[in-house]
Amino acid sequence: MTQNLDGGAGTIQIRCNRQARKLKLWLSLNGTVCVTRPPEVSRRRAMVFAMENHIWIEAQRQKLDKLQSMHDSLPRSEMR
């Protein structure tokens, strides 16, 4: 099950995975914050977990922006 919520960190996608053992936070290439949670952890707790890690999220977004700008500035002949 996937649930999209809009928190202060932007769009937060919460997924329930039966095989998950703990909360997992990651950032997709389009900048969406994703949280994978085990079934015994509530959606509300997963959202709080994402909001508690807003500093990490912002740092990852800055890294992603930097990588994307570097990629965009490469001459087309160097990209394969």
HELIX and SHEET records of a PDB file:
HELIX    1   1 ARG A   43  GLU A   52  1                                  10    
HELIX    2   2 HIS A   54  SER A   73  1                                  20    
HELIX    3   3 ARG A   76  GLU A   78  5                                   3    
SHEET    1   A 4 THR A   2  GLY A   7  0                                        
SHEET    2   A 4 GLY A  10  CYS A  16 -1                                        
SHEET    3   A 4 VAL A  33  ARG A  37  1                                        
SHEET    4   A 4 LYS A  24  LEU A  27 -1                                        
END                                                                             
